[in-house]
């Protein structure tokens, strides 16, 4: 059971890095239009969409990915506590 919890925790941790990479891609022109950017976008956008409905942008800055990462990290901590890792 701990193995499942560890795999789930690691998956959440890696997914948060996908979100960070997607954020960094917005700093470079046409990075999100590349094949890698489109792949990461298909993975990350469905998760970020609900947060964008609740977290308003601050001018040109979208804060929803930060909230999404915090929720992922809290979920990872919950997984660790639940599975006793």
PyMOL Python script that loads the backbone (N, CA, C, O; Angstrom):
from pymol import cmd

cmd.read_pdbstr("""\
ATOM      1  N   UNK A   1       0.821  -1.189   0.000  1.00  0.00           N
ATOM      2  CA  UNK A   1       0.000   0.000   0.000  1.00  0.00           C
ATOM      3  C   UNK A   1       0.870   1.260   0.000  1.00  0.00           C
ATOM      4  O   UNK A   1       0.518   2.273  -0.604  1.00  0.00           O
ATOM      5  N   UNK A   2       2.002   1.176   0.684  1.00  0.00           N
ATOM      6  CA  UNK A   2       2.896   2.332   0.703  1.00  0.00           C
ATOM      7  C   UNK A   2       3.474   2.610  -0.676  1.00  0.00           C
ATOM      8  O   UNK A   2       3.745   3.761  -1.020  1.00  0.00           O
ATOM      9  N   UNK A   3       3.663   1.560  -1.467  1.00  0.00           N
ATOM     10  CA  UNK A   3       4.189   1.745  -2.818  1.00  0.00           C
ATOM     11  C   UNK A   3       3.212   2.549  -3.669  1.00  0.00           C
ATOM     12  O   UNK A   3       3.623   3.429  -4.425  1.00  0.00           O
ATOM     13  N   UNK A   4       1.935   2.251  -3.549  1.00  0.00           N
ATOM     14  CA  UNK A   4       0.922   3.002  -4.289  1.00  0.00           C
ATOM     15  C   UNK A   4       0.917   4.456  -3.841  1.00  0.00           C
ATOM     16  O   UNK A   4       0.847   5.365  -4.667  1.00  0.00           O
ATOM     17  N   UNK A   5       0.990   4.671  -2.550  1.00  0.00           N
ATOM     18  CA  UNK A   5       1.034   6.038  -2.029  1.00  0.00           C
ATOM     19  C   UNK A   5       2.261   6.783  -2.498  1.00  0.00           C
ATOM     20  O   UNK A   5       2.182   7.962  -2.841  1.00  0.00           O
ATOM     21  N   UNK A   6       3.401   6.102  -2.516  1.00  0.00           N
ATOM     22  CA  UNK A   6       4.632   6.736  -2.979  1.00  0.00           C
ATOM     23  C   UNK A   6       4.551   7.091  -4.461  1.00  0.00           C
ATOM     24  O   UNK A   6       4.975   8.174  -4.865  1.00  0.00           O
ATOM     25  N   UNK A   7       4.011   6.185  -5.269  1.00  0.00           N
ATOM     26  CA  UNK A   7       3.857   6.466  -6.701  1.00  0.00           C
ATOM     27  C   UNK A   7       2.899   7.636  -6.936  1.00  0.00           C
ATOM     28  O   UNK A   7       3.149   8.490  -7.786  1.00  0.00           O
ATOM     29  N   UNK A   8       1.815   7.666  -6.187  1.00  0.00           N
ATOM     30  CA  UNK A   8       0.852   8.766  -6.326  1.00  0.00           C
ATOM     31  C   UNK A   8       1.470  10.090  -5.901  1.00  0.00           C
ATOM     32  O   UNK A   8       1.276  11.115  -6.555  1.00  0.00           O
ATOM     33  N   UNK A   9       2.211  10.063  -4.806  1.00  0.00           N
ATOM     34  CA  UNK A   9       2.883  11.280  -4.343  1.00  0.00           C
ATOM     35  C   UNK A   9       3.899  11.775  -5.375  1.00  0.00           C
ATOM     36  O   UNK A   9       3.970  12.972  -5.654  1.00  0.00           O
ATOM     37  N   UNK A  10       4.675  10.863  -5.933  1.00  0.00           N
ATOM     38  CA  UNK A  10       5.660  11.237  -6.948  1.00  0.00           C
ATOM     39  C   UNK A  10       4.984  11.769  -8.212  1.00  0.00           C
ATOM     40  O   UNK A  10       5.482  12.708  -8.832  1.00  0.00           O
ATOM     41  N   UNK A  11       3.857  11.178  -8.595  1.00  0.00           N
ATOM     42  CA  UNK A  11       3.132  11.650  -9.777  1.00  0.00           C
ATOM     43  C   UNK A  11       2.634  13.076  -9.570  1.00  0.00           C
ATOM     44  O   UNK A  11       2.719  13.899 -10.482  1.00  0.00           O
ATOM     45  N   UNK A  12       2.118  13.375  -8.388  1.00  0.00           N
ATOM     46  CA  UNK A  12       1.664  14.738  -8.097  1.00  0.00           C
ATOM     47  C   UNK A  12       2.834  15.715  -8.102  1.00  0.00           C
ATOM     48  O   UNK A  12       2.708  16.843  -8.577  1.00  0.00           O
ATOM     49  N   UNK A  13       3.962  15.279  -7.574  1.00  0.00           N
ATOM     50  CA  UNK A  13       5.164  16.122  -7.528  1.00  0.00           C
ATOM     51  C   UNK A  13       5.671  16.424  -8.942  1.00  0.00           C
ATOM     52  O   UNK A  13       6.026  17.563  -9.245  1.00  0.00           O
ATOM     53  N   UNK A  14       5.703  15.423  -9.789  1.00  0.00           N
ATOM     54  CA  UNK A  14       6.160  15.603 -11.176  1.00  0.00           C
ATOM     55  C   UNK A  14       5.173  16.481 -11.948  1.00  0.00           C
ATOM     56  O   UNK A  14       5.582  17.319 -12.752  1.00  0.00           O
ATOM     57  N   UNK A  15       3.876  16.288 -11.702  1.00  0.00           N
ATOM     58  CA  UNK A  15       2.859  17.092 -12.382  1.00  0.00           C
ATOM     59  C   UNK A  15       3.012  18.578 -12.042  1.00  0.00           C
ATOM     60  O   UNK A  15       2.770  19.440 -12.887  1.00  0.00           O
ATOM     61  N   UNK A  16       3.414  18.870 -10.807  1.00  0.00           N
ATOM     62  CA  UNK A  16       3.619  20.273 -10.442  1.00  0.00           C
ATOM     63  C   UNK A  16       4.774  20.871 -11.245  1.00  0.00           C
ATOM     64  O   UNK A  16       4.756  22.061 -11.557  1.00  0.00           O
ATOM     65  N   UNK A  17       5.767  20.065 -11.580  1.00  0.00           N
ATOM     66  CA  UNK A  17       6.852  20.567 -12.420  1.00  0.00           C
ATOM     67  C   UNK A  17       6.400  20.779 -13.862  1.00  0.00           C
ATOM     68  O   UNK A  17       6.917  21.660 -14.549  1.00  0.00           O
ATOM     69  N   UNK A  18       5.449  19.985 -14.322  1.00  0.00           N
ATOM     70  CA  UNK A  18       4.869  20.250 -15.638  1.00  0.00           C
ATOM     71  C   UNK A  18       4.187  21.614 -15.651  1.00  0.00           C
ATOM     72  O   UNK A  18       4.295  22.359 -16.625  1.00  0.00           O
ATOM     73  N   UNK A  19       3.490  21.935 -14.575  1.00  0.00           N
ATOM     74  CA  UNK A  19       2.817  23.238 -14.481  1.00  0.00           C
ATOM     75  C   UNK A  19       3.854  24.361 -14.473  1.00  0.00           C
ATOM     76  O   UNK A  19       3.680  25.370 -15.156  1.00  0.00           O
ATOM     77  N   UNK A  20       4.922  24.191 -13.711  1.00  0.00           N
ATOM     78  CA  UNK A  20       5.985  25.204 -13.669  1.00  0.00           C
ATOM     79  C   UNK A  20       6.603  25.378 -15.053  1.00  0.00           C
ATOM     80  O   UNK A  20       6.848  26.504 -15.485  1.00  0.00           O
ATOM     81  N   UNK A  21       6.853  24.285 -15.743  1.00  0.00           N
ATOM     82  CA  UNK A  21       7.390  24.369 -17.104  1.00  0.00           C
ATOM     83  C   UNK A  21       6.442  25.082 -18.048  1.00  0.00           C
ATOM     84  O   UNK A  21       6.872  25.849 -18.910  1.00  0.00           O
ATOM     85  N   UNK A  22       5.158  24.832 -17.888  1.00  0.00           N
ATOM     86  CA  UNK A  22       4.166  25.493 -18.729  1.00  0.00           C
ATOM     87  C   UNK A  22       4.124  26.991 -18.459  1.00  0.00           C
ATOM     88  O   UNK A  22       3.947  27.791 -19.378  1.00  0.00           O
ATOM     89  N   UNK A  23       4.288  27.362 -17.202  1.00  0.00           N
ATOM     90  CA  UNK A  23       4.349  28.784 -16.851  1.00  0.00           C
ATOM     91  C   UNK A  23       5.576  29.425 -17.491  1.00  0.00           C
ATOM     92  O   UNK A  23       5.486  30.506 -18.071  1.00  0.00           O
ATOM     93  N   UNK A  24       6.712  28.761 -17.384  1.00  0.00           N
ATOM     94  CA  UNK A  24       7.946  29.313 -17.954  1.00  0.00           C
ATOM     95  C   UNK A  24       7.872  29.437 -19.475  1.00  0.00           C
ATOM     96  O   UNK A  24       8.483  30.334 -20.057  1.00  0.00           O
ATOM     97  N   UNK A  25       7.133  28.550 -20.109  1.00  0.00           N
ATOM     98  CA  UNK A  25       6.983  28.631 -21.564  1.00  0.00           C
ATOM     99  C   UNK A  25       6.283  29.917 -21.992  1.00  0.00           C
ATOM    100  O   UNK A  25       6.484  30.388 -23.111  1.00  0.00           O
ATOM    101  N   UNK A  26       5.466  30.484 -21.115  1.00  0.00           N
ATOM    102  CA  UNK A  26       4.766  31.714 -21.486  1.00  0.00           C
ATOM    103  C   UNK A  26       5.722  32.899 -21.572  1.00  0.00           C
ATOM    104  O   UNK A  26       5.369  33.932 -22.142  1.00  0.00           O
ATOM    105  N   UNK A  27       6.904  32.772 -21.026  1.00  0.00           N
ATOM    106  CA  UNK A  27       7.883  33.854 -21.073  1.00  0.00           C
ATOM    107  C   UNK A  27       8.620  33.920 -22.410  1.00  0.00           C
ATOM    108  O   UNK A  27       9.213  34.948 -22.740  1.00  0.00           O
ATOM    109  N   UNK A  28       8.587  32.839 -23.174  1.00  0.00           N
ATOM    110  CA  UNK A  28       9.323  32.771 -24.432  1.00  0.00           C
ATOM    111  C   UNK A  28       8.347  32.773 -25.598  1.00  0.00           C
ATOM    112  O   UNK A  28       7.353  32.046 -25.577  1.00  0.00           O
ATOM    113  N   UNK A  29       8.622  33.586 -26.619  1.00  0.00           N
ATOM    114  CA  UNK A  29       7.713  33.664 -27.766  1.00  0.00           C
ATOM    115  C   UNK A  29       7.582  32.311 -28.470  1.00  0.00           C
ATOM    116  O   UNK A  29       8.578  31.632 -28.720  1.00  0.00           O
ATOM    117  N   UNK A  30       6.369  31.938 -28.779  1.00  0.00           N
ATOM    118  CA  UNK A  30       6.035  30.735 -29.542  1.00  0.00           C
ATOM    119  C   UNK A  30       6.446  29.426 -28.867  1.00  0.00           C
ATOM    120  O   UNK A  30       6.432  28.386 -29.525  1.00  0.00           O
ATOM    121  N   UNK A  31       6.807  29.433 -27.599  1.00  0.00           N
ATOM    122  CA  UNK A  31       7.189  28.190 -26.931  1.00  0.00           C
ATOM    123  C   UNK A  31       5.974  27.286 -26.726  1.00  0.00           C
ATOM    124  O   UNK A  31       6.083  26.063 -26.818  1.00  0.00           O
ATOM    125  N   UNK A  32       4.834  27.882 -26.453  1.00  0.00           N
ATOM    126  CA  UNK A  32       3.632  27.061 -26.244  1.00  0.00           C
ATOM    127  C   UNK A  32       3.076  26.520 -27.554  1.00  0.00           C
ATOM    128  O   UNK A  32       2.278  25.583 -27.547  1.00  0.00           O
ATOM    129  N   UNK A  33       3.488  27.099 -28.677  1.00  0.00           N
ATOM    130  CA  UNK A  33       3.023  26.614 -29.965  1.00  0.00           C
ATOM    131  C   UNK A  33       3.895  25.485 -30.500  1.00  0.00           C
ATOM    132  O   UNK A  33       3.534  24.851 -31.491  1.00  0.00           O
ATOM    133  N   UNK A  34       5.030  25.222 -29.869  1.00  0.00           N
ATOM    134  CA  UNK A  34       5.885  24.114 -30.302  1.00  0.00           C
ATOM    135  C   UNK A  34       5.210  22.796 -29.953  1.00  0.00           C
ATOM    136  O   UNK A  34       4.218  22.773 -29.225  1.00  0.00           O
ATOM    137  N   UNK A  35       5.751  21.698 -30.475  1.00  0.00           N
ATOM    138  CA  UNK A  35       5.142  20.396 -30.192  1.00  0.00           C
ATOM    139  C   UNK A  35       5.239  20.053 -28.707  1.00  0.00           C
ATOM    140  O   UNK A  35       4.311  19.470 -28.146  1.00  0.00           O
ATOM    141  N   UNK A  36       6.345  20.407 -28.073  1.00  0.00           N
ATOM    142  CA  UNK A  36       6.484  20.174 -26.639  1.00  0.00           C
ATOM    143  C   UNK A  36       5.497  21.035 -25.855  1.00  0.00           C
ATOM    144  O   UNK A  36       4.873  20.561 -24.906  1.00  0.00           O
ATOM    145  N   UNK A  37       5.357  22.292 -26.248  1.00  0.00           N
ATOM    146  CA  UNK A  37       4.419  23.195 -25.585  1.00  0.00           C
ATOM    147  C   UNK A  37       2.981  22.732 -25.716  1.00  0.00           C
ATOM    148  O   UNK A  37       2.205  22.837 -24.766  1.00  0.00           O
ATOM    149  N   UNK A  38       2.622  22.227 -26.872  1.00  0.00           N
ATOM    150  CA  UNK A  38       1.266  21.721 -27.068  1.00  0.00           C
ATOM    151  C   UNK A  38       1.019  20.465 -26.256  1.00  0.00           C
ATOM    152  O   UNK A  38      -0.077  20.269 -25.730  1.00  0.00           O
ATOM    153  N   UNK A  39       2.034  19.607 -26.148  1.00  0.00           N
ATOM    154  CA  UNK A  39       1.919  18.398 -25.334  1.00  0.00           C
ATOM    155  C   UNK A  39       1.704  18.747 -23.862  1.00  0.00           C
ATOM    156  O   UNK A  39       0.811  18.209 -23.208  1.00  0.00           O
ATOM    157  N   UNK A  40       2.533  19.652 -23.357  1.00  0.00           N
ATOM    158  CA  UNK A  40       2.413  20.062 -21.958  1.00  0.00           C
ATOM    159  C   UNK A  40       1.081  20.780 -21.733  1.00  0.00           C
ATOM    160  O   UNK A  40       0.450  20.605 -20.691  1.00  0.00           O
ATOM    161  N   UNK A  41       0.657  21.576 -22.696  1.00  0.00           N
ATOM    162  CA  UNK A  41      -0.623  22.267 -22.588  1.00  0.00           C
ATOM    163  C   UNK A  41      -1.792  21.306 -22.505  1.00  0.00           C
ATOM    164  O   UNK A  41      -2.725  21.536 -21.735  1.00  0.00           O
ATOM    165  N   UNK A  42      -1.759  20.225 -23.288  1.00  0.00           N
ATOM    166  CA  UNK A  42      -2.830  19.230 -23.231  1.00  0.00           C
ATOM    167  C   UNK A  42      -2.871  18.534 -21.871  1.00  0.00           C
ATOM    168  O   UNK A  42      -3.934  18.106 -21.422  1.00  0.00           O
ATOM    169  N   UNK A  43      -1.730  18.423 -21.228  1.00  0.00           N
ATOM    170  CA  UNK A  43      -1.683  17.774 -19.922  1.00  0.00           C
ATOM    171  C   UNK A  43      -2.101  18.731 -18.809  1.00  0.00           C
ATOM    172  O   UNK A  43      -2.803  18.330 -17.881  1.00  0.00           O
ATOM    173  N   UNK A  44      -1.678  19.987 -18.894  1.00  0.00           N
ATOM    174  CA  UNK A  44      -1.826  20.936 -17.794  1.00  0.00           C
ATOM    175  C   UNK A  44      -3.129  21.740 -17.855  1.00  0.00           C
ATOM    176  O   UNK A  44      -3.734  22.002 -16.815  1.00  0.00           O
ATOM    177  N   UNK A  45      -3.556  22.123 -19.020  1.00  0.00           N
ATOM    178  CA  UNK A  45      -4.720  23.009 -19.148  1.00  0.00           C
ATOM    179  C   UNK A  45      -6.007  22.464 -18.513  1.00  0.00           C
ATOM    180  O   UNK A  45      -6.724  23.238 -17.880  1.00  0.00           O
ATOM    181  N   UNK A  46      -6.333  21.180 -18.649  1.00  0.00           N
ATOM    182  CA  UNK A  46      -7.571  20.708 -17.989  1.00  0.00           C
ATOM    183  C   UNK A  46      -7.543  20.882 -16.470  1.00  0.00           C
ATOM    184  O   UNK A  46      -8.589  21.096 -15.857  1.00  0.00           O
ATOM    185  N   UNK A  47      -6.378  20.794 -15.864  1.00  0.00           N
ATOM    186  CA  UNK A  47      -6.273  20.992 -14.416  1.00  0.00           C
ATOM    187  C   UNK A  47      -6.335  22.470 -14.049  1.00  0.00           C
ATOM    188  O   UNK A  47      -6.916  22.827 -13.024  1.00  0.00           O
ATOM    189  N   UNK A  48      -5.744  23.332 -14.873  1.00  0.00           N
ATOM    190  CA  UNK A  48      -5.710  24.762 -14.568  1.00  0.00           C
ATOM    191  C   UNK A  48      -7.037  25.464 -14.821  1.00  0.00           C
ATOM    192  O   UNK A  48      -7.319  26.498 -14.214  1.00  0.00           O
ATOM    193  N   UNK A  49      -7.845  24.915 -15.705  1.00  0.00           N
ATOM    194  CA  UNK A  49      -9.102  25.573 -16.104  1.00  0.00           C
ATOM    195  C   UNK A  49     -10.025  25.898 -14.926  1.00  0.00           C
ATOM    196  O   UNK A  49     -10.514  27.025 -14.857  1.00  0.00           O
ATOM    197  N   UNK A  50     -10.289  24.978 -14.000  1.00  0.00           N
ATOM    198  CA  UNK A  50     -11.172  25.338 -12.872  1.00  0.00           C
ATOM    199  C   UNK A  50     -10.594  26.438 -11.988  1.00  0.00           C
ATOM    200  O   UNK A  50     -11.345  27.237 -11.430  1.00  0.00           O
ATOM    201  N   UNK A  51      -9.278  26.489 -11.855  1.00  0.00           N
ATOM    202  CA  UNK A  51      -8.667  27.521 -11.019  1.00  0.00           C
ATOM    203  C   UNK A  51      -8.789  28.896 -11.664  1.00  0.00           C
ATOM    204  O   UNK A  51      -8.892  29.904 -10.965  1.00  0.00           O
ATOM    205  N   UNK A  52      -8.779  28.940 -12.978  1.00  0.00           N
ATOM    206  CA  UNK A  52      -8.918  30.220 -13.674  1.00  0.00           C
ATOM    207  C   UNK A  52     -10.306  30.811 -13.498  1.00  0.00           C
ATOM    208  O   UNK A  52     -10.483  32.023 -13.621  1.00  0.00           O
ATOM    209  N   UNK A  53     -11.294  29.969 -13.210  1.00  0.00           N
ATOM    210  CA  UNK A  53     -12.657  30.463 -12.982  1.00  0.00           C
ATOM    211  C   UNK A  53     -12.771  31.158 -11.629  1.00  0.00           C
ATOM    212  O   UNK A  53     -13.574  32.076 -11.467  1.00  0.00           O
ATOM    213  N   UNK A  54     -11.964  30.720 -10.649  1.00  0.00           N
ATOM    214  CA  UNK A  54     -12.088  31.243  -9.294  1.00  0.00           C
ATOM    215  C   UNK A  54     -11.029  32.264  -8.913  1.00  0.00           C
ATOM    216  O   UNK A  54     -11.259  33.100  -8.039  1.00  0.00           O
ATOM    217  N   UNK A  55      -9.880  32.205  -9.557  1.00  0.00           N
ATOM    218  CA  UNK A  55      -8.782  33.113  -9.212  1.00  0.00           C
ATOM    219  C   UNK A  55      -8.676  34.164 -10.315  1.00  0.00           C
ATOM    220  O   UNK A  55      -8.267  33.843 -11.430  1.00  0.00           O
ATOM    221  N   UNK A  56      -9.036  35.404 -10.024  1.00  0.00           N
ATOM    222  CA  UNK A  56      -8.977  36.436 -11.066  1.00  0.00           C
ATOM    223  C   UNK A  56      -7.529  36.826 -11.371  1.00  0.00           C
ATOM    224  O   UNK A  56      -6.683  36.810 -10.477  1.00  0.00           O
ATOM    225  N   UNK A  57      -7.242  37.175 -12.620  1.00  0.00           N
ATOM    226  CA  UNK A  57      -5.884  37.626 -12.943  1.00  0.00           C
ATOM    227  C   UNK A  57      -5.600  38.981 -12.308  1.00  0.00           C
ATOM    228  O   UNK A  57      -6.503  39.791 -12.095  1.00  0.00           O
ATOM    229  N   UNK A  58      -4.349  39.201 -12.018  1.00  0.00           N
ATOM    230  CA  UNK A  58      -3.901  40.455 -11.427  1.00  0.00           C
ATOM    231  C   UNK A  58      -3.235  41.258 -12.548  1.00  0.00           C
ATOM    232  O   UNK A  58      -2.020  41.185 -12.733  1.00  0.00           O
ATOM    233  N   UNK A  59      -4.027  42.014 -13.286  1.00  0.00           N
ATOM    234  CA  UNK A  59      -3.505  42.711 -14.457  1.00  0.00           C
ATOM    235  C   UNK A  59      -3.179  41.693 -15.531  1.00  0.00           C
ATOM    236  O   UNK A  59      -4.059  40.976 -16.008  1.00  0.00           O
ATOM    237  N   UNK A  60      -1.912  41.632 -15.909  1.00  0.00           N
ATOM    238  CA  UNK A  60      -1.452  40.670 -16.915  1.00  0.00           C
ATOM    239  C   UNK A  60      -0.936  39.378 -16.292  1.00  0.00           C
ATOM    240  O   UNK A  60      -0.504  38.480 -17.015  1.00  0.00           O
ATOM    241  N   UNK A  61      -0.973  39.269 -14.983  1.00  0.00           N
ATOM    242  CA  UNK A  61      -0.400  38.120 -14.284  1.00  0.00           C
ATOM    243  C   UNK A  61      -1.519  37.154 -13.890  1.00  0.00           C
ATOM    244  O   UNK A  61      -2.480  37.536 -13.221  1.00  0.00           O
ATOM    245  N   UNK A  62      -1.378  35.911 -14.313  1.00  0.00           N
ATOM    246  CA  UNK A  62      -2.333  34.861 -13.985  1.00  0.00           C
ATOM    247  C   UNK A  62      -1.829  34.127 -12.740  1.00  0.00           C
ATOM    248  O   UNK A  62      -0.792  33.464 -12.782  1.00  0.00           O
ATOM    249  N   UNK A  63      -2.555  34.248 -11.652  1.00  0.00           N
ATOM    250  CA  UNK A  63      -2.148  33.629 -10.395  1.00  0.00           C
ATOM    251  C   UNK A  63      -2.703  32.220 -10.212  1.00  0.00           C
ATOM    252  O   UNK A  63      -2.344  31.536  -9.253  1.00  0.00           O
ATOM    253  N   UNK A  64      -3.566  31.782 -11.111  1.00  0.00           N
ATOM    254  CA  UNK A  64      -4.193  30.474 -10.953  1.00  0.00           C
ATOM    255  C   UNK A  64      -3.191  29.314 -10.950  1.00  0.00           C
ATOM    256  O   UNK A  64      -3.410  28.355 -10.209  1.00  0.00           O
ATOM    257  N   UNK A  65      -2.101  29.342 -11.736  1.00  0.00           N
ATOM    258  CA  UNK A  65      -1.153  28.229 -11.632  1.00  0.00           C
ATOM    259  C   UNK A  65      -0.485  28.130 -10.260  1.00  0.00           C
ATOM    260  O   UNK A  65      -0.162  27.032  -9.807  1.00  0.00           O
ATOM    261  N   UNK A  66      -0.281  29.249  -9.608  1.00  0.00           N
ATOM    262  CA  UNK A  66       0.325  29.220  -8.274  1.00  0.00           C
ATOM    263  C   UNK A  66      -0.630  28.541  -7.295  1.00  0.00           C
ATOM    264  O   UNK A  66      -0.212  27.713  -6.486  1.00  0.00           O
ATOM    265  N   UNK A  67      -1.903  28.892  -7.371  1.00  0.00           N
ATOM    266  CA  UNK A  67      -2.901  28.261  -6.501  1.00  0.00           C
ATOM    267  C   UNK A  67      -3.004  26.769  -6.830  1.00  0.00           C
ATOM    268  O   UNK A  67      -3.131  25.939  -5.929  1.00  0.00           O
ATOM    269  N   UNK A  68      -2.948  26.433  -8.118  1.00  0.00           N
ATOM    270  CA  UNK A  68      -3.027  25.034  -8.527  1.00  0.00           C
ATOM    271  C   UNK A  68      -1.848  24.232  -7.982  1.00  0.00           C
ATOM    272  O   UNK A  68      -2.027  23.094  -7.547  1.00  0.00           O
ATOM    273  N   UNK A  69      -0.655  24.805  -8.000  1.00  0.00           N
ATOM    274  CA  UNK A  69       0.521  24.115  -7.464  1.00  0.00           C
ATOM    275  C   UNK A  69       0.396  23.943  -5.956  1.00  0.00           C
ATOM    276  O   UNK A  69       0.756  22.893  -5.423  1.00  0.00           O
ATOM    277  N   UNK A  70      -0.103  24.949  -5.270  1.00  0.00           N
ATOM    278  CA  UNK A  70      -0.291  24.828  -3.822  1.00  0.00           C
ATOM    279  C   UNK A  70      -1.273  23.700  -3.507  1.00  0.00           C
ATOM    280  O   UNK A  70      -1.052  22.927  -2.575  1.00  0.00           O
ATOM    281  N   UNK A  71      -2.354  23.604  -4.278  1.00  0.00           N
ATOM    282  CA  UNK A  71      -3.328  22.532  -4.063  1.00  0.00           C
ATOM    283  C   UNK A  71      -2.687  21.173  -4.330  1.00  0.00           C
ATOM    284  O   UNK A  71      -2.938  20.217  -3.596  1.00  0.00           O
ATOM    285  N   UNK A  72      -1.866  21.079  -5.369  1.00  0.00           N
ATOM    286  CA  UNK A  72      -1.166  19.819  -5.650  1.00  0.00           C
ATOM    287  C   UNK A  72      -0.239  19.427  -4.512  1.00  0.00           C
ATOM    288  O   UNK A  72      -0.203  18.264  -4.109  1.00  0.00           O
ATOM    289  N   UNK A  73       0.502  20.381  -4.000  1.00  0.00           N
ATOM    290  CA  UNK A  73       1.424  20.092  -2.896  1.00  0.00           C
ATOM    291  C   UNK A  73       0.660  19.679  -1.641  1.00  0.00           C
ATOM    292  O   UNK A  73       1.095  18.779  -0.922  1.00  0.00           O
ATOM    293  N   UNK A  74      -0.472  20.325  -1.368  1.00  0.00           N
ATOM    294  CA  UNK A  74      -1.300  19.925  -0.227  1.00  0.00           C
ATOM    295  C   UNK A  74      -1.861  18.511  -0.426  1.00  0.00           C
ATOM    296  O   UNK A  74      -1.925  17.721   0.516  1.00  0.00           O
ATOM    297  N   UNK A  75      -2.262  18.210  -1.649  1.00  0.00           N
ATOM    298  CA  UNK A  75      -2.750  16.859  -1.940  1.00  0.00           C
ATOM    299  C   UNK A  75      -1.639  15.834  -1.768  1.00  0.00           C
ATOM    300  O   UNK A  75      -1.878  14.735  -1.268  1.00  0.00           O
ATOM    301  N   UNK A  76      -0.422  16.189  -2.179  1.00  0.00           N
ATOM    302  CA  UNK A  76       0.719  15.292  -1.980  1.00  0.00           C
ATOM    303  C   UNK A  76       0.986  15.036  -0.509  1.00  0.00           C
ATOM    304  O   UNK A  76       1.309  13.915  -0.115  1.00  0.00           O
ATOM    305  N   UNK A  77       0.853  16.075   0.304  1.00  0.00           N
ATOM    306  CA  UNK A  77       1.002  15.905   1.739  1.00  0.00           C
ATOM    307  C   UNK A  77      -0.100  15.042   2.325  1.00  0.00           C
ATOM    308  O   UNK A  77       0.137  14.258   3.243  1.00  0.00           O
ATOM    309  N   UNK A  78      -1.298  15.187   1.797  1.00  0.00           N
ATOM    310  CA  UNK A  78      -2.407  14.342   2.237  1.00  0.00           C
ATOM    311  C   UNK A  78      -2.199  12.888   1.866  1.00  0.00           C
ATOM    312  O   UNK A  78      -2.532  11.991   2.640  1.00  0.00           O
ATOM    313  N   UNK A  79      -1.649  12.652   0.684  1.00  0.00           N
ATOM    314  CA  UNK A  79      -1.344  11.289   0.251  1.00  0.00           C
ATOM    315  C   UNK A  79      -0.285  10.684   1.170  1.00  0.00           C
ATOM    316  O   UNK A  79      -0.384   9.522   1.565  1.00  0.00           O
ATOM    317  N   UNK A  80       0.725  11.480   1.504  1.00  0.00           N
ATOM    318  CA  UNK A  80       1.770  10.976   2.399  1.00  0.00           C
ATOM    319  C   UNK A  80       1.198  10.619   3.766  1.00  0.00           C
ATOM    320  O   UNK A  80       1.560   9.596   4.348  1.00  0.00           O
ATOM    321  N   UNK A  81       0.310  11.459   4.274  1.00  0.00           N
ATOM    322  CA  UNK A  81      -0.283  11.193   5.586  1.00  0.00           C
ATOM    323  C   UNK A  81      -1.222   9.979   5.529  1.00  0.00           C
ATOM    324  O   UNK A  81      -1.259   9.170   6.456  1.00  0.00           O
ATOM    325  N   UNK A  82      -1.977   9.865   4.433  1.00  0.00           N
ATOM    326  CA  UNK A  82      -2.936   8.791   4.305  1.00  0.00           C
ATOM    327  C   UNK A  82      -2.257   7.424   4.183  1.00  0.00           C
ATOM    328  O   UNK A  82      -2.710   6.443   4.773  1.00  0.00           O
ATOM    329  N   UNK A  83      -1.169   7.370   3.412  1.00  0.00           N
ATOM    330  CA  UNK A  83      -0.482   6.104   3.191  1.00  0.00           C
ATOM    331  C   UNK A  83       0.678   5.882   4.153  1.00  0.00           C
ATOM    332  O   UNK A  83       1.317   4.831   4.100  1.00  0.00           O
ATOM    333  N   UNK A  84       0.965   6.824   5.017  1.00  0.00           N
ATOM    334  CA  UNK A  84       2.023   6.657   6.004  1.00  0.00           C
ATOM    335  C   UNK A  84       3.406   6.577   5.403  1.00  0.00           C
ATOM    336  O   UNK A  84       4.218   5.739   5.795  1.00  0.00           O
ATOM    337  N   UNK A  85       3.670   7.444   4.457  1.00  0.00           N
ATOM    338  CA  UNK A  85       4.992   7.442   3.795  1.00  0.00           C
ATOM    339  C   UNK A  85       5.954   8.267   4.599  1.00  0.00           C
ATOM    340  O   UNK A  85       7.118   8.398   4.223  1.00  0.00           O
TER     341      UNK A  85
END
""", "prot")
cmd.dss("prot")
cmd.show_as("cartoon", "prot")
cmd.util.cbc("prot")
cmd.orient("prot")
